[in-house]
Amino acid sequence: MALRCGIVGLPNVGKSTLFNALTSQQSALAANYPFATIEPNVGIVAVPDVRLQALERLVKAQKVVPATIEFVDIAGLVEGASKGEGLGNQFLSHIREVDAVIQVVRCFDDPNIVHVNGSVNPTRDMGVVSLELILKDLDSVERRIDRVQRAVKAGDKKAAQELDLLKRVQTHLLDEKSVRTMSLMGDHEKELLDSFFLLSAKPILYAANVAESEILTGNVYVEEVQAWAKEEGSEVVVVSAEIESQLAQLAPDEKNMFLEDMGLENSGLERLIKAAYHLLGLITYITAGVKEVRAWTITRGTKAPGAAGVIHSDFERGFIRAETIKYEDYVRLGSESAARQAGLLRAEGKEYVVQDGDVIHFLFNV
């Protein structure tokens, strides 16, 4: 499963600059005026994972296939987007198509880069985006309530359950709260809520975009973003689109030196991906052989047959067992055969919950 993240925010907050840097391409026009992005730009990025290179050396694999993440640079949103202002309709429709939202929030002062609202104010900016999603959802929910009420009058019991949830969602939205902050009663309500495809239900990650000089120290703007995110249970990653732009132009060995000089352990890309995986409850397992070493993305809690099904539906349908080695054991011992001899290759059945970093060989029969 490829993770798809939409990069959103007000105009001129650094969305397209960050997108270009993250995807190491210049397909998104970065310009000092609103709506430089109209149609969404899409970039597919390999998920950094040092475990793959370590396994590649051990098994002498012909190739390495990392997991990927898809970034979508979506047109800037302005107040009134829910009513069609600016490029509101395009913006909102594109958000529906992503798994998670990365909202870039401007946290730097620069008199040469205009702000659509005249000043830097993260709380106001986040409020604008949040409210527009809420207003669009409220419109969708009210129209759905009208349809479901007719079904309830006709005696549809399932419709009655749906109507109850819809009215609770409506009340939540009228309080200007995002749907993602709602308390739900069990998995059945979560599944029902997911079927509404509401914008403010999307998991959100805030990227606080700071100047290069403030990447380590942060500033009062970052503190505003962190306070907002804490209140709704979201995460914040402090990034500098300026730094990421410089990194995108460097060779791999030069990147490491640059990061070290900046006092950073990881790039903004790595930190954003890690946070996005955590936000969505995703983990990685690995298959390793002479032909290839490959990373596979699954949801945390997935059992072995479901994990096998990510490779091919036949693997899940004819699942027999999963021969599993912990990554740390594989690297420490140096090979699959050594792990087997040490009793650290486990034969796991259908109830085994796959763990992050498991190196797995699936046996199946169809």
VOBATOR-602908 format. One record per residue: residue in one letter; x, y, z of N, C-alpha, C, CB in turn. Coordinates in steps of 0.05 Angstrom, whole numbers. Atoms other than C-alpha are relative to their C-alpha. Glycine has a CB too. Example, Ala and Ser with C-alpha at 12.3 -4.5 7.8 and 13.67 -1.06 7.14 Angstrom:
BEGIN
DONU,A,18,-24,0,246,-90,156,18,24,0,-20,1,25
DONU,S,-16,-24,-1,273,-21,143,-15,22,14,9,9,-29
//
This chain:
BEGIN
DONU,M,17,-24,0,0,0,0,18,25,0,-19,0,24
DONU,A,-15,-25,2,29,67,-22,-14,22,15,6,8,-29
DONU,L,11,-22,-16,17,124,27,-2,25,-17,16,5,25
DONU,R,5,-24,17,-13,186,-6,-6,23,19,-23,-4,-20
DONU,C,3,-23,-18,-4,252,31,-4,26,-16,24,3,18
DONU,G,5,-25,13,-34,318,9,13,23,15,-30,5,-3
DONU,I,-13,-23,-12,8,381,22,-18,24,-4,29,5,-11
DONU,V,20,-22,2,-40,438,38,9,24,17,-27,-9,9
DONU,G,-5,-24,-16,-40,507,68,-9,25,-15,30,2,6
DONU,L,7,-25,13,-53,580,52,21,5,-22,-1,23,20
DONU,P,-20,-7,20,-18,611,-9,24,12,13,-13,20,-20
DONU,N,-26,-12,-8,55,631,0,9,-8,28,-3,29,-1
DONU,V,-11,9,-26,70,589,62,24,-18,-5,-22,-15,16
DONU,G,-23,17,6,123,548,26,-7,-28,-9,18,-2,23
DONU,K,9,26,8,81,489,2,15,-11,-24,-30,0,-6
DONU,S,-12,9,24,108,484,-68,30,-2,2,-8,18,-24
DONU,T,-29,2,-4,179,499,-47,7,-25,15,10,25,16
DONU,L,-5,24,-16,176,443,4,-5,-25,-17,-18,0,25
DONU,F,6,23,17,143,396,-46,23,-5,-20,-26,5,-16
DONU,N,-23,3,19,198,409,-98,24,-12,14,7,27,-12
DONU,A,-24,10,-14,251,396,-46,-4,-30,9,5,17,25
DONU,L,5,27,-9,218,333,-18,2,-21,-23,-27,-2,13
DONU,T,1,19,23,209,302,-87,24,3,-18,-26,5,-16
DONU,S,-24,-5,16,276,329,-114,-7,5,-29,19,-24,2
DONU,Q,7,-8,28,241,357,-175,-11,28,1,-20,-20,-12
DONU,Q,9,-28,1,219,425,-198,-26,2,-16,22,18,-13
DONU,S,25,0,15,150,408,-225,-20,19,11,-11,-28,-1
DONU,A,19,-18,-12,113,452,-176,11,29,-1,-6,-8,29
DONU,L,-8,-28,2,117,526,-192,0,14,27,-18,15,-20
DONU,A,-2,-14,-25,143,563,-131,1,30,-6,25,-9,17
DONU,A,1,-28,7,123,636,-138,-11,17,22,-17,4,-25
DONU,N,7,-18,-22,111,697,-95,-27,14,-6,22,22,3
DONU,Y,27,-10,4,37,704,-110,-20,-23,5,-4,13,-27
DONU,P,19,22,-5,-27,666,-92,-7,-16,-25,-26,12,11
DONU,F,9,18,20,-49,606,-132,21,-6,-22,-24,11,-14
DONU,A,-20,9,18,18,590,-164,-4,-29,-7,29,4,12
DONU,T,8,28,5,-7,518,-158,-30,-1,-6,8,-19,24
DONU,I,28,2,7,-73,504,-193,-7,-30,-1,-7,14,-27
DONU,E,4,29,1,-73,431,-214,20,-13,19,3,-12,-29
DONU,P,-19,11,-19,-42,386,-161,24,-13,-13,-14,-21,18
DONU,N,-24,13,9,30,365,-172,4,-25,17,25,19,2
DONU,V,-3,26,-14,47,293,-154,29,-9,-2,-20,-21,-11
DONU,G,-27,11,0,114,265,-134,1,-25,18,20,20,10
DONU,I,-2,25,-14,131,194,-112,29,-2,11,-6,-25,-18
DONU,V,-26,0,-14,188,188,-61,5,-27,14,1,24,20
DONU,A,-7,24,-14,225,128,-35,2,6,30,27,-11,-10
DONU,V,-1,-3,-29,218,118,40,28,-8,9,-22,-17,14
DONU,P,-27,7,-9,288,122,70,-1,-23,21,14,25,12
DONU,D,0,23,-19,304,56,106,28,-13,-2,-23,-20,-6
DONU,V,-28,10,1,377,38,123,0,-31,2,16,12,23
DONU,R,1,30,-3,354,-34,138,2,-14,-27,-26,-8,14
DONU,L,0,13,26,346,-48,64,28,-3,-11,-17,17,-20
DONU,Q,-27,1,10,418,-31,47,16,-21,16,14,27,2
DONU,A,-15,20,-17,444,-74,105,-7,-28,-10,-8,3,29
DONU,L,8,27,10,403,-134,80,10,-5,-29,-30,-2,1
DONU,E,-10,2,27,424,-120,8,28,-11,0,-2,27,-15
DONU,R,-28,9,-1,497,-129,27,2,-29,10,16,18,19
DONU,L,-1,27,-11,483,-193,66,-9,-21,-20,-17,-2,25
DONU,V,10,20,18,442,-229,14,10,3,-29,-30,0,0
DONU,K,-11,-7,27,478,-197,-46,-23,1,-20,21,-22,-9
DONU,A,24,-3,17,411,-177,-76,6,15,-26,-22,14,16
DONU,Q,-3,-13,25,406,-156,-148,-11,28,0,-12,-16,-23
DONU,K,11,-27,-2,363,-96,-130,-14,4,27,-20,4,-23
DONU,V,14,-7,-24,330,-60,-73,-25,16,-8,18,17,20
DONU,V,25,-14,7,257,-37,-76,-11,11,26,-21,-20,-14
DONU,P,10,-12,-25,239,12,-20,-30,4,-1,14,26,6
DONU,A,28,-9,0,169,30,2,-1,28,-11,-12,-2,29
DONU,T,2,-27,11,143,94,-29,-22,15,13,-5,-2,-31
DONU,I,21,-17,-10,103,153,-7,-6,21,-22,9,15,26
DONU,E,8,-18,22,64,198,-55,-8,27,13,-24,-12,-16
DONU,F,7,-27,-9,63,273,-42,-16,14,-21,26,16,8
DONU,V,16,-15,19,9,315,-74,-1,29,9,-29,-12,-1
DONU,D,-1,-28,-6,19,390,-76,-27,12,-9,24,15,-14
DONU,I,27,-9,6,-52,419,-72,-2,30,0,-20,-12,19
DONU,A,3,-30,2,-73,490,-91,-5,13,27,-22,6,-19
DONU,G,3,-15,-25,-70,541,-35,-29,7,5,16,25,-1
DONU,L,27,-6,-8,-134,552,4,-3,28,11,-10,-21,20
DONU,V,6,-26,-11,-165,619,22,-27,-1,15,0,22,-21
DONU,E,25,-2,-14,-222,640,67,-23,1,-20,-1,24,19
DONU,G,23,2,19,-288,623,33,2,-22,-20,-3,26,-15
DONU,A,-4,23,19,-261,561,-3,-24,-19,0,25,-15,7
DONU,S,23,19,-2,-321,520,22,-23,10,-16,-8,-3,30
DONU,K,21,-12,17,-365,568,-18,10,5,-28,-10,26,13
DONU,G,-10,-3,27,-321,565,-79,19,23,-5,-23,3,-19
DONU,E,-19,-23,3,-276,625,-65,28,-11,-8,2,16,26
DONU,G,-26,8,9,-207,623,-97,-2,-25,-17,19,-5,23
DONU,L,1,26,14,-195,552,-121,-11,-21,19,28,-8,-10
DONU,G,10,16,-21,-236,524,-65,-10,-28,-8,-22,14,13
DONU,N,11,26,7,-273,469,-102,21,-20,-8,-20,4,-23
DONU,Q,-21,18,7,-210,441,-133,16,-9,24,19,13,-20
DONU,F,-15,5,-24,-173,445,-67,-14,-22,17,3,25,17
DONU,L,15,18,-18,-228,409,-28,-3,-27,-13,-27,12,7
DONU,S,3,26,13,-239,355,-80,26,-16,1,-10,3,-28
DONU,H,-25,14,0,-165,338,-82,7,-11,28,22,18,-10
DONU,I,-5,10,-27,-162,330,-6,-14,-26,4,-10,21,21
DONU,R,15,25,-4,-214,275,-10,16,-24,-9,-27,1,-16
DONU,E,-14,23,13,-165,232,-50,25,-8,15,7,8,-28
DONU,V,-25,7,-14,-108,230,1,-6,-15,26,16,25,5
DONU,D,3,15,-25,-96,186,62,4,18,24,21,-23,1
DONU,A,-6,-19,-22,-68,242,105,6,27,-11,23,-11,17
DONU,V,-5,-28,8,-60,317,103,25,10,15,-25,18,6
DONU,I,-23,-14,-12,6,353,115,-6,30,-5,27,-9,-13
DONU,Q,5,-29,2,-11,426,129,25,15,6,-23,9,19
DONU,V,-23,-17,-4,47,472,118,-8,27,12,15,5,-28
DONU,V,7,-25,-14,44,531,166,24,19,-1,-9,-6,29
DONU,R,-22,-19,1,86,593,155,8,9,28,-8,24,-18
DONU,C,-10,-7,-27,130,604,216,26,17,-4,5,-25,17
DONU,F,-23,-17,5,180,654,187,-8,27,-9,19,-13,-21
DONU,D,4,-28,9,184,729,175,17,5,-24,6,20,23
DONU,D,-15,-8,23,205,753,107,-16,21,-15,7,-24,-19
DONU,P,15,-21,13,183,821,80,-2,-2,-30,12,27,7
DONU,N,0,3,30,199,799,9,-20,-21,-9,28,-8,-9
DONU,I,20,21,7,147,742,11,-27,9,11,8,-28,10
DONU,V,26,-10,-9,76,768,14,-16,-22,14,-16,12,-23
DONU,H,18,19,-13,26,735,61,-28,8,-9,2,2,31
DONU,V,27,-5,11,-45,728,34,-17,16,19,-13,-26,-7
DONU,N,15,-16,-20,-72,758,99,16,23,12,-10,-19,22
DONU,G,-14,-24,-8,-19,811,107,20,-3,23,-19,20,8
DONU,S,-19,4,-22,19,782,167,3,-29,7,-10,16,25
DONU,V,-5,28,-8,48,718,196,-15,-5,26,30,-6,4
DONU,N,16,6,-23,-2,688,245,-9,-30,-2,-25,19,2
DONU,P,6,29,3,-1,611,250,-27,-8,10,21,-16,14
DONU,T,26,8,-12,-62,605,295,-23,8,-19,-4,13,28
DONU,R,20,-9,19,-104,647,247,0,-17,-25,4,30,-7
DONU,D,-2,15,25,-78,609,186,-11,-28,3,29,-1,-9
DONU,M,10,27,-5,-92,540,216,-30,1,4,14,-12,25
DONU,G,28,-3,-4,-160,565,237,-15,3,-26,-6,24,17
DONU,V,12,-3,26,-176,586,166,-4,-26,-15,16,19,-18
DONU,V,2,26,13,-160,518,137,-19,-19,14,28,-13,-2
DONU,S,18,17,-16,-195,481,193,-29,7,-4,7,2,30
DONU,L,28,-8,2,-258,522,188,-11,-5,-28,-3,30,6
DONU,E,10,5,28,-263,515,112,-7,-30,-3,21,9,-20
DONU,L,6,29,2,-259,439,118,-25,-7,16,24,-17,11
DONU,I,24,5,-17,-311,440,174,-25,9,-14,3,15,27
DONU,L,24,-11,14,-359,484,134,-8,-18,-24,6,28,-10
DONU,K,6,18,23,-353,438,73,-12,-26,10,26,-6,-16
DONU,D,11,25,-12,-365,377,117,-28,4,10,18,-10,23
DONU,L,27,-6,-11,-425,410,150,-20,1,-23,0,28,14
DONU,D,18,0,23,-456,422,81,-5,-29,-9,13,16,-23
DONU,S,3,28,9,-443,349,62,-18,-16,20,27,-14,-2
DONU,V,16,14,-20,-472,323,128,-29,7,0,12,5,28
DONU,E,28,-9,0,-535,365,125,-15,-11,-24,-1,30,-1
DONU,R,14,11,24,-550,341,54,-4,-30,4,17,5,-25
DONU,R,3,29,-5,-538,269,76,-22,-6,21,27,-12,10
DONU,I,21,3,-20,-583,278,136,-28,0,-13,1,22,22
DONU,D,26,-2,14,-640,298,90,-7,-26,-14,1,23,-21
DONU,R,4,25,14,-631,234,49,-6,-22,20,24,-7,-17
DONU,V,2,22,-19,-624,188,109,-27,2,16,23,0,20
DONU,Q,25,-3,-15,-685,217,145,-23,-12,-16,-6,30,5
DONU,R,21,12,17,-728,195,86,0,-31,3,3,8,-30
DONU,A,-2,29,-3,-701,124,93,-9,-9,28,30,-9,-4
DONU,V,9,7,-27,-715,124,168,-30,0,1,11,21,21
DONU,K,29,-1,1,-787,144,155,-12,-24,-14,-10,26,-14
DONU,A,9,23,15,-792,85,108,5,-26,16,14,-2,-27
DONU,G,-4,24,-17,-771,38,166,27,-13,-2,-21,-19,-6
DONU,D,-27,11,3,-698,27,150,15,2,27,16,14,-23
DONU,K,-13,-1,-27,-665,7,217,30,8,-2,-2,-28,13
DONU,K,-28,-8,4,-593,15,190,1,30,-4,12,-15,-23
DONU,A,1,-29,4,-612,85,168,-3,15,26,-22,7,-20
DONU,A,4,-13,-26,-633,101,239,26,3,15,-21,-16,17
DONU,Q,-27,-1,-13,-563,84,265,17,21,-14,14,-28,-2
DONU,E,-16,-20,15,-532,126,210,-9,28,7,-3,-5,-30
DONU,L,11,-27,-7,-578,185,226,10,9,27,-31,-1,-1
DONU,D,-9,-8,-27,-558,183,299,29,10,-1,-2,-25,19
DONU,L,-28,-9,2,-484,187,281,2,26,-15,17,-22,-14
DONU,L,-1,-25,15,-496,241,229,-7,24,16,-19,-3,-24
DONU,K,9,-23,-16,-532,285,279,22,7,21,-26,-6,14
DONU,R,-22,-6,-18,-474,277,328,23,14,-14,9,-26,13
DONU,V,-21,-13,16,-425,295,274,-8,29,-6,4,-16,-27
DONU,Q,9,-27,5,-468,355,256,4,18,24,-30,-1,-8
DONU,T,-4,-16,-24,-467,380,328,29,6,5,-12,-15,25
DONU,H,-29,-4,-3,-392,370,331,11,22,-19,15,-27,-5
DONU,L,-9,-20,20,-382,410,267,-11,28,6,-10,-9,-28
DONU,L,12,-26,-7,-429,465,290,16,14,23,-29,-3,8
DONU,D,-17,-11,-21,-382,473,350,27,8,-12,3,-20,22
DONU,E,-25,-6,14,-327,486,297,23,-18,9,8,29,6
DONU,K,-20,20,-6,-291,422,315,3,-20,-23,-7,-15,26
DONU,S,-5,19,22,-258,376,264,-10,-28,8,30,-2,-6
DONU,V,11,26,-5,-289,307,257,21,-19,12,-11,-12,-26
DONU,R,-21,18,-10,-222,274,272,2,0,31,27,8,-12
DONU,T,-1,-2,-29,-230,297,345,-24,-12,14,3,29,8
DONU,M,24,12,-12,-296,261,355,6,-26,15,-21,-5,-22
DONU,S,-1,25,-14,-305,204,404,-21,-19,-13,-6,3,31
DONU,L,17,19,13,-334,142,371,-5,-24,17,11,-8,-27
DONU,M,7,24,-15,-369,81,399,5,-25,-16,-30,2,9
DONU,G,-7,25,12,-331,22,371,7,2,-30,-23,-19,3
DONU,D,-9,1,28,-305,0,303,-23,4,-20,13,-27,-6
DONU,H,22,-2,19,-375,-2,272,-6,29,-6,-25,-13,12
DONU,E,4,-28,5,-382,73,281,23,12,-17,-3,16,26
DONU,K,-23,-10,16,-312,85,253,-4,-7,-29,26,-12,11
DONU,E,4,8,28,-329,45,191,-22,17,-13,-8,-30,-1
DONU,L,22,-16,11,-394,83,183,9,29,-5,-24,0,20
DONU,L,-10,-27,3,-359,150,193,18,1,-25,15,9,25
DONU,D,-18,1,23,-306,130,141,-16,1,-26,17,-25,1
DONU,S,16,1,24,-362,119,91,-11,28,-8,-23,-20,3
DONU,F,9,-27,6,-380,193,96,20,16,-15,-7,15,26
DONU,F,-22,-13,15,-313,214,66,2,30,7,-4,-3,-30
DONU,L,-2,-28,-9,-309,277,108,28,11,0,-13,3,28
DONU,L,-27,-12,3,-251,325,98,14,4,27,-2,26,-14
DONU,S,-12,-6,-26,-240,344,171,5,-25,16,-18,19,15
DONU,A,-6,25,-13,-237,270,189,28,-10,-8,-21,-21,-8
DONU,K,-26,9,10,-171,263,151,21,4,22,8,14,-25
DONU,P,-22,-4,-19,-111,252,197,17,23,-10,18,-26,3
DONU,I,-15,-24,9,-69,316,196,27,2,15,-16,25,5
DONU,L,-27,-4,-10,5,330,207,8,29,-7,20,-21,-11
DONU,Y,-7,-28,5,29,402,215,30,2,-5,-8,18,24
DONU,A,-28,-5,7,95,422,181,5,30,5,7,-8,-29
DONU,A,-6,-27,-7,119,485,215,25,9,-16,5,4,31
DONU,N,-21,-8,18,161,519,161,15,24,11,-11,6,-28
DONU,V,-16,-21,-12,217,560,193,23,8,-18,10,-8,27
DONU,A,-24,-8,14,276,599,167,23,-18,7,8,30,8
DONU,E,-23,18,-4,342,561,161,13,5,27,21,4,-22
DONU,S,-14,-7,-24,371,598,221,-15,-9,25,4,30,1
DONU,E,17,7,-23,313,574,266,-8,-29,1,-24,17,1
DONU,I,8,28,1,311,500,249,5,-15,26,15,-13,-23
DONU,L,-6,13,-25,342,480,315,-13,14,24,30,0,5
DONU,T,11,-15,-23,315,535,361,-30,3,-1,13,27,1
DONU,G,28,-5,2,245,543,334,-5,30,6,-16,-18,19
DONU,N,7,-28,-6,207,608,350,-28,0,12,2,18,-25
DONU,V,27,-2,-12,142,634,379,-22,-10,-19,-6,29,8
DONU,Y,19,10,19,106,616,315,-3,-30,2,8,8,-29
DONU,V,0,29,-3,125,543,323,-15,-8,25,29,-11,1
DONU,E,15,6,-26,99,545,395,-30,2,-4,10,20,22
DONU,E,28,-2,6,32,568,368,-10,-25,-14,-6,25,-18
DONU,V,8,25,14,29,509,320,-1,-23,18,20,-5,-24
DONU,Q,-1,22,-19,49,461,375,-24,0,19,26,0,15
DONU,A,23,-3,-18,-5,488,421,-26,-9,-13,-2,29,11
DONU,W,24,7,15,-58,481,367,-2,-31,-4,0,14,-28
DONU,A,-1,29,6,-36,410,349,-5,-16,25,27,-8,-12
DONU,K,4,15,-25,-34,388,422,-30,-1,7,16,13,23
DONU,E,28,-1,-7,-106,409,432,-17,-20,-15,-11,28,-4
DONU,E,16,19,16,-131,365,376,14,-27,-3,-5,11,-28
DONU,G,-13,26,1,-81,308,386,15,-6,-25,-20,-21,5
DONU,S,-16,4,25,-41,319,322,29,3,5,-10,20,-21
DONU,E,-29,-2,-2,33,320,309,11,24,-15,14,-26,-10
DONU,V,-14,-22,13,82,375,289,28,-8,-7,0,25,18
DONU,V,-28,3,8,146,370,249,11,27,-8,3,-22,-23
DONU,V,-13,-26,7,191,431,246,18,-5,-24,15,12,24
DONU,V,-16,3,24,220,437,176,9,28,-10,-16,-15,-22
DONU,S,-8,-24,14,256,489,134,0,-6,-30,28,11,10
DONU,A,1,5,29,236,489,61,26,9,-13,-24,14,-13
DONU,E,-26,-10,10,300,529,50,22,-21,2,8,26,15
DONU,I,-20,21,-4,344,474,79,-6,-23,-18,0,-9,29
DONU,E,7,22,17,306,420,42,6,5,-29,-30,-7,4
DONU,S,-7,-7,27,316,457,-23,30,-3,-5,-8,29,-6
DONU,Q,-29,3,3,391,458,-12,8,-30,0,15,14,23
DONU,L,-6,28,-1,392,384,7,-7,-14,-26,-16,-13,23
DONU,A,9,13,25,355,366,-57,20,2,-22,-26,12,-9
DONU,Q,-20,-4,21,414,391,-98,26,-14,6,4,30,-3
DONU,L,-25,12,-8,467,351,-61,0,-31,-6,5,5,29
DONU,A,-4,29,2,495,281,-72,-4,-12,27,29,-7,-11
DONU,P,6,13,-26,479,229,-17,21,5,21,-3,-29,-5
DONU,D,-21,-4,-20,547,235,17,2,29,9,27,-10,-10
DONU,E,0,-29,-7,544,311,14,-23,7,18,-1,17,-26
DONU,K,23,-5,-16,475,310,45,6,-6,30,-24,-17,-9
DONU,N,-7,7,-28,501,274,107,18,21,13,13,-28,0
DONU,M,-19,-21,-10,557,325,115,-15,26,6,22,5,-20
DONU,F,16,-25,-3,508,383,106,-17,-2,25,-18,4,-25
DONU,L,17,3,-23,460,355,158,17,1,26,-15,-27,-1
DONU,E,-18,0,-24,518,344,207,8,28,6,24,-18,-5
DONU,D,-8,-28,-4,541,416,196,-23,16,12,10,12,-26
DONU,M,24,-14,-9,470,439,210,-8,-9,28,-23,-3,-19
DONU,G,7,10,-26,467,398,274,-25,-17,-1,-4,22,19
DONU,L,24,16,3,411,354,246,6,-29,-5,-17,11,-24
DONU,E,-4,28,4,406,279,250,-13,-10,-26,-11,-16,24
DONU,N,15,9,24,354,271,194,-10,24,-15,-23,-18,9
DONU,S,12,-21,16,326,311,137,-29,4,7,2,-8,-30
DONU,G,29,-5,-5,256,342,140,-17,-22,-13,-7,27,-11
DONU,L,14,21,14,234,289,89,-2,-25,18,14,-8,-26
DONU,E,0,24,-17,254,232,136,-18,4,24,28,-7,9
DONU,R,16,-5,-24,221,265,196,-30,2,-7,9,26,13
DONU,L,28,-1,9,156,279,157,-11,-28,-5,-2,17,-25
DONU,I,9,27,6,152,207,132,-4,-16,25,21,-14,-19
DONU,K,2,14,-25,165,179,201,-25,8,15,25,4,17
DONU,A,24,-10,-14,111,223,231,-25,-9,-15,1,31,1
DONU,A,24,9,15,62,205,175,-6,-29,5,4,5,-31
DONU,Y,4,28,-6,73,131,187,-11,-4,27,27,-15,-3
DONU,H,10,1,-28,62,141,261,-29,9,1,17,16,19
DONU,L,27,-12,1,0,183,247,-21,-20,-10,-1,25,-17
DONU,L,19,19,13,-32,129,204,3,-29,11,4,0,-30
DONU,G,-4,26,-11,-7,70,245,12,-20,-20,-26,-11,10
DONU,L,-13,18,21,37,41,189,27,-10,10,2,16,-26
DONU,I,-27,12,-5,97,-5,195,10,-12,-25,-1,-21,24
DONU,T,-13,12,24,145,-39,147,10,-28,7,23,17,-10
DONU,Y,-14,26,-2,163,-112,139,16,-3,-26,-20,-24,4
DONU,I,-19,2,22,217,-137,91,1,-28,-10,28,10,9
DONU,T,-7,26,12,227,-194,42,28,3,-11,-21,-8,-22
DONU,A,-28,-2,8,300,-210,27,8,-26,-15,18,5,24
DONU,G,-10,23,16,328,-255,-28,20,10,-20,-23,-15,-14
DONU,V,-21,-8,19,380,-255,-83,-12,18,-22,12,-26,-13
DONU,K,12,-17,21,331,-225,-134,-5,28,10,-26,-13,-9
DONU,E,5,-27,-9,311,-167,-90,-4,0,31,-24,11,-13
DONU,V,8,-7,-27,305,-137,-21,-21,21,-2,25,10,18
DONU,R,22,-18,4,238,-103,-15,-15,6,26,-20,-12,-20
DONU,A,15,-8,-23,200,-63,37,-30,0,-7,9,29,10
DONU,W,29,1,4,125,-72,46,-13,15,22,-11,-29,-2
DONU,T,14,-16,-20,79,-24,82,-27,-12,7,-4,29,-10
DONU,I,26,11,-10,22,-50,125,-9,16,24,3,-30,8
DONU,T,11,-13,-24,-23,-24,181,9,-16,24,-30,2,-2
DONU,R,-8,13,-25,2,-39,251,-23,-17,10,8,22,22
DONU,G,21,18,-10,-36,-99,279,-8,-20,-22,-24,15,9
DONU,T,7,18,22,-40,-135,211,11,-28,6,11,10,-27
DONU,K,-9,27,-4,-36,-211,217,14,-10,-25,-24,-18,8
DONU,A,-17,10,22,10,-253,174,-14,-4,-27,12,-26,9
DONU,P,13,3,26,-41,-273,120,-6,26,-13,-26,-16,3
DONU,G,6,-27,11,-62,-200,111,26,13,-11,-13,17,20
DONU,A,-25,-10,10,11,-180,105,9,-13,-25,22,-3,22
DONU,A,-7,15,25,22,-234,53,-16,10,-23,-4,-30,4
DONU,G,18,-10,21,-37,-207,15,8,26,-13,-28,3,11
DONU,V,-11,-25,12,-1,-141,4,18,-6,-23,15,16,22
DONU,I,-17,9,23,47,-179,-41,-17,-10,-23,20,-22,9
DONU,H,18,11,21,-7,-218,-78,-24,-13,15,15,-20,-19
DONU,S,24,11,-12,-78,-240,-62,3,-31,3,-25,7,-16
DONU,D,-4,29,-1,-57,-313,-76,16,-7,26,15,-10,-24
DONU,F,-16,5,-24,-7,-308,-18,-18,-1,25,22,21,4
DONU,E,19,-1,-23,-64,-291,30,-19,-24,-2,-15,26,1
DONU,R,20,21,3,-114,-340,1,11,-28,6,-10,0,-29
DONU,G,-11,27,-5,-66,-400,4,21,0,22,13,-10,-26
DONU,F,-20,-3,-21,-27,-378,65,4,-26,16,-8,22,19
DONU,I,-6,24,-16,9,-436,101,14,10,26,19,-20,-15
DONU,R,-14,-11,-23,59,-401,147,19,22,-9,16,-22,15
DONU,A,-19,-21,5,107,-343,152,26,-6,15,-11,28,8
DONU,E,-26,5,-13,181,-358,165,12,28,6,19,-17,-18
DONU,T,-5,-28,-9,201,-296,205,26,2,16,-23,10,16
DONU,I,-24,-7,-15,267,-267,230,-1,29,7,26,-8,-16
DONU,K,-3,-28,-7,275,-203,269,23,12,-15,3,4,31
DONU,Y,-21,-14,15,316,-153,229,26,0,16,-8,28,-7
DONU,E,-24,-2,-17,365,-144,287,15,-27,1,-7,9,28
DONU,D,-13,27,-1,377,-220,291,12,-7,-26,-22,-21,8
DONU,Y,-11,6,27,386,-226,216,27,13,-4,-21,9,-22
DONU,V,-25,-15,4,439,-172,214,22,-9,19,-5,31,3
DONU,R,-20,8,-19,474,-195,277,12,-27,-7,-13,-2,28
DONU,L,-9,27,7,479,-267,253,10,-2,-29,-22,-20,4
DONU,G,-12,-2,27,492,-249,180,-14,-15,-22,27,-9,2
DONU,S,14,14,21,445,-296,143,-25,-14,11,19,-21,-13
DONU,E,24,14,-7,379,-333,142,7,-28,12,-18,-4,-24
DONU,S,-8,26,-10,414,-400,152,11,1,28,20,-13,-19
DONU,A,-12,-3,-27,452,-375,213,-23,5,20,20,23,0
DONU,A,23,-6,-18,387,-349,243,-16,-26,5,-19,21,-12
DONU,R,14,25,-3,355,-417,230,15,-18,20,-4,-14,-27
DONU,Q,-16,17,-18,412,-454,264,-1,10,29,29,0,-10
DONU,A,1,-11,-28,407,-407,324,-28,-1,12,10,29,-1
DONU,G,28,3,-9,333,-422,330,-15,27,0,0,-11,28
DONU,L,12,-26,0,315,-350,314,-17,5,-26,21,22,2
DONU,L,19,-1,22,277,-365,250,-26,-14,9,11,-13,-27
DONU,R,25,10,-11,205,-374,272,-21,-6,-21,-12,21,20
DONU,A,22,7,18,148,-409,236,-25,10,12,-1,-31,-5
DONU,E,24,-13,-11,88,-364,248,-25,-7,-16,4,30,1
DONU,G,25,8,12,16,-382,234,-19,24,-6,-15,-20,16
DONU,K,19,-21,9,-47,-344,215,-6,21,21,-26,-14,-7
DONU,E,7,-19,-21,-55,-309,282,24,18,7,-9,-14,25
DONU,Y,-23,-16,-6,15,-279,282,-4,29,-9,25,-12,-12
DONU,V,1,-28,7,15,-203,284,28,10,-9,-11,17,24
DONU,V,-26,-7,12,71,-178,239,10,26,14,-2,5,-30
DONU,Q,-13,-22,-14,121,-130,273,17,16,-20,17,-10,23
DONU,D,-17,-18,16,159,-71,244,28,-12,-2,1,28,11
DONU,G,-27,11,4,225,-96,214,1,-30,-3,17,9,22
DONU,D,-1,28,4,205,-169,209,10,-6,-29,-28,-13,4
DONU,V,-8,10,26,242,-204,152,-15,-27,-4,32,-4,-2
DONU,I,19,22,2,192,-254,125,2,-14,-27,-28,10,4
DONU,H,3,17,24,188,-311,75,-27,-14,3,24,-20,-4
DONU,F,27,12,-2,116,-333,62,-1,-26,-16,-22,20,-11
DONU,L,6,25,13,96,-404,45,-30,-1,-5,11,-24,16
DONU,F,29,0,6,30,-412,9,-5,-22,-21,-9,27,-11
DONU,N,8,20,20,-8,-461,-35,-28,6,-10,0,-29,13
DONU,V,27,-6,12,-65,-446,-84,-5,-20,-22,-1,29,-10
//
